[in-house]
Amino acid sequence: MTLICDPNELRTLFLFEKLDDDQLAQLCDAGRIEYIDPGPVYREGEPATCFYVLIDGEVRLTKLSGGTEIEINRTDHRGVYAGAWTAYLGDKVSQDYAGSMYVLRSSRFLVLDAADFARMVTDWFPMAVHLLEGAFFGGQKTGQRIAERERLLALGSLSAGLTHELNNPAAAAVRATAGLRERVAGMRHKLKMMAEGKFTPEAFVKLVELQEQAAEQVAKAPELSPLEAADREDGLADWFDDHGIADGWNLAPTFVQAGLDIDWLEGVHATLEVCQTQVFEGAIRWLNYTIETELLMNEVADSTARISTLVGAAKQYSQMDRAPYQVVDLHELLDSTLVMLNRKLGDGVQVIKDYDRALPPIPCFAAELNQVWTNLIDNAVYAMGGTGTLTVRTYKENDCAAIEIGDTGPGIAPEVRGRIFEPFFTTKPVGDGTGLGLDISFRIVVNKHNGDIRVESEPGNTRFIVRLPLDPQADNDSTPSNTGDQ
């Protein structure tokens, strides 16, 4: 139903009260007055073709989050506007509806085509348009530059942490390799001495069998407490002294670490006595070299495995040589992020993983989600002051995968909780944060993945909850989405 436009009525709306008669007349000529019945007017993601100004009635504005419409505003205030309000920026920005609008009761609007609205704003307020463009694009550029700098700072911190983490196992492998070379040389020397001694062929055969037993026992050595290990070392040292082996206290720790006790040594002694050998001490020291060699090889294996794990985590975290958009297991992303942040977690933070392994892999921008986990975990560790419990939990909620990052810090004050996702807002002291970490996380989750991110907080229990659609394509088919910046 189309009605006559009255310039005097338009002047009563706050949006048009400063316009002159000629401008109001142009508004009426270009626009139209329409009654719109209850229901949807436009949906998010559709091409923005019209600018709507409410004259009387009531509207509801919504935005998609995780495939669910979230109500942003509900109002009956005369003069409120919605629709193609960025049309004056032209093709410099995506001209799609940033949200959806519903009429709640029969309402009357001034409706302007987007092109007419853009022309009027540009002709009537050229200076204002330049200022708005500067503020809009300048804010975008500033945000991008600062976000890039924050990413570089985070990358530097992660690189330093990774270097530190790699240095420890690499140094351990170097030390173990040097020790291994010494032990192998000692074994060759000891073997020559034993060959020149009074060992019978039968004794050599028995000694080689004992050597194999000792090597096998190293892999099955039990974990001992420091007190248990000390007691066993004292007992073995006494046994060595009783059997005429010099510096037995120096050999005892190696045999204890391998899980070999007095009963096993008694068996060795009995075996070699049967073979009528007189060089028992040389045999014990050869077995000692064997055990030390096995222990050092285990250390090399553990160190290189740790290096391989760190490199694998770094590749998983950076998504190096992988497509930006791919189907991944969320738990692999979370684990790689925890490995990368291990140095920052330190010894004071206990990490609890509560994973729902039944969650299927989901399509996503994996590297960008790793940035989200980094921001949330880093904030959690900072909030706890480096001491507390970090909980990483996953579960299925409706058609979404939910990821919780929880901490036991003091919580977020209610008066600032509603602002934490705003760009440049931070509760950290000057110099400790830019206020963009959560804003970047919000844009990645909401704008790029059609997901949702929220926070629930009380002292001792703060939880950031990220929800990601398990099937983003299904959401895109059912409801159009807008992935541009708001």
Buried (B, 14 or more C-beta within 10 A) or exposed (E): EEEEBEBEBBBEBEBBEEBEEEBBBBBBEBBBBBBBEEEEBBBBBEEBBBBBBBBEBBBBBBBBBBBBBEEEBEBEEBBBBBBBBBBBBEEEBBBBBBBBBBBBEEBBBBBBBBEBBBBBBBEEEEEEBEEBBEEBEEEEEEBEEBBEEBBEEBEEBBEEBBEEBBEEBBEBBEBBBEBBEEBBEBBEEBBEEBEEEEBEEEBBEBBEEBBEBBBEBBEEBEEBEEEEBEEBBEBBBBBBEEBEBEEBBEBBBBBBBBBBBBEBBEEBBEBBEEBEBEBBBBBBBBBBBBBBBBBBBBBBEBBBEBBEBBEEBBEBBBBEEEEEBBEBBBBBBBBBBBBBBBBBBEEEBEEEEEBEEEBEBBBBBBBBBBBBBBBBBBBBBBBBEEEBBBBBBBBEEEBBBBBBBBBBBBBBEEEEBEEBBBBEBBBEEEEEBBBBBBBBBBBBBBBBBBBBBEBBBEEEBBBBBBBBBBBBEEBBEEBBBBBEBE
